[in-house]
């Protein structure tokens, strides 16, 4: 699995801070950033930092992973609906697969996504965990 450091560097805002865009024409929040709003088809380039809070809309647990992710199984991937509206596909963390529920409140955290080889680059990005209650 190759890595492109320049590509990962360009994506750091959306991977570490959930930076998307807000459409200046219709007001919809967009993630990931795009040049054109998928809702009204107008230019949308105004940066917007999403809260990282949302809830599980749907999920699936992976038992037969793609190459390079064998050490992480089983893991749960969820479609998370953010408070601002966008849906994000992300891995869940800090929760057993059997404890995941549709509607469960979650929050974004930065975690290791993968390591490329024994001496390779470690790639970090967003995952979601259940909201911690005091």
C-alpha positions in Angstrom: 0.0 0.0 0.0 1.8 3.1 -1.2 1.5 6.5 0.4 1.6 10.0 -1.0 2.8 12.4 1.6 1.8 15.5 -0.4 -1.7 14.1 -0.9 -2.1 13.4 2.8 -0.8 16.9 3.7 -3.4 18.5 1.4 -6.2 16.6 3.2 -5.1 17.4 6.7 -7.8 20.0 7.3 -10.7 17.6 6.5 -8.9 14.6 8.1 -8.0 16.2 11.4 -10.5 19.0 11.9 -13.5 18.1 9.7 -13.1 21.2 7.6 -15.8 21.3 4.9 -17.6 24.2 3.2 -20.8 26.1 3.4 -22.6 27.0 0.3 -22.9 30.8 0.0 -26.1 30.4 -2.1 -28.2 27.8 -0.3 -26.5 27.7 3.1 -26.0 23.9 3.1 -22.9 22.5 4.9 -20.8 20.3 2.6 -18.3 17.5 3.4 -15.8 16.7 2.0 -15.1 20.1 0.4 -16.1 20.4 -3.3 -16.0 23.2 -5.8 -19.7 22.9 -6.6 -22.6 22.5 -4.1 -24.3 19.1 -4.6 -27.6 20.6 -3.5 -28.0 23.8 -5.7 -25.1 23.3 -8.2 -23.6 26.7 -7.4 -20.0 27.4 -6.5 -19.3 26.6 -2.9 -15.9 27.4 -1.6 -16.4 29.1 1.8 -14.5 27.1 4.4 -16.6 25.7 7.3 -15.4 23.8 10.4 -17.9 21.1 11.3 -18.6 20.3 15.0 -17.7 16.6 14.7 -20.9 15.7 16.6 -23.6 13.5 15.2 -25.3 10.2 15.4 -25.0 6.8 13.8 -27.4 6.6 10.9 -26.4 3.1 9.7 -23.5 0.7 10.3 -21.8 -2.5 9.4 -19.1 -4.6 11.1 -16.2 -5.8 9.0 -14.9 -9.3 9.6 -13.2 -9.8 6.2 -11.1 -6.7 5.7 -9.3 -5.4 2.6 -5.6 -5.9 2.4 -3.7 -3.8 4.9 -6.5 -3.8 7.5 -6.3 -7.4 8.8 -4.9 -6.4 12.2 -7.9 -4.2 12.9 -10.7 -6.8 12.6 -13.4 -6.8 13.6 -14.2 -3.1 13.2 -17.3 -1.2 12.6 -17.9 1.3 9.9 -20.8 3.7 10.3 -22.6 6.3 8.2 -22.7 9.2 10.7 -25.2 12.1 10.2 -23.5 15.2 11.5 -25.4 17.9 13.4 -24.9 20.2 10.5 -26.4 17.8 8.0 -23.6 16.1 6.0 -23.3 12.3 6.2 -19.8 10.8 6.7 -18.6 7.3 6.4 -16.1 6.5 9.2 -14.8 3.8 11.4 -16.1 3.7 15.0 -13.7 3.4 17.8 -13.9 2.8 21.6 -17.0 0.7 21.2 -17.6 -3.0 20.8 -19.4 -4.0 17.6 -22.3 -5.5 19.6 -22.8 -2.2 21.4 -23.3 0.0 18.3 -26.9 1.2 17.8 -28.6 3.3 15.1 -29.2 6.8 16.7 -26.2 6.5 19.1 -24.7 9.9 19.7 -21.0 10.0 18.5 -18.2 12.5 18.3 -15.1 12.8 16.1 -11.7 11.9 17.4 -8.3 11.7 15.6 -6.8 8.3 15.6 -4.4 6.1 13.6 -5.9 4.8 10.4 -3.1 2.6 9.2 0.6 2.1 9.1 2.4 1.5 5.8 4.8 -1.4 6.4 6.9 -2.1 9.4 8.9 1.1 9.0 6.3 3.1 7.1 4.4 6.3 7.6 1.6 6.3 10.1 -1.5 7.9 8.7 -4.0 9.6 11.1 -7.5 10.7 10.5 -10.9 10.9 11.9 -13.0 8.2 13.5 -16.0 8.5 15.7 -16.6 7.3 19.2 -19.7 7.2 21.5 -20.2 10.5 23.2 -18.6 10.3 26.7 -20.9 11.2 29.5 -19.5 12.8 32.7 
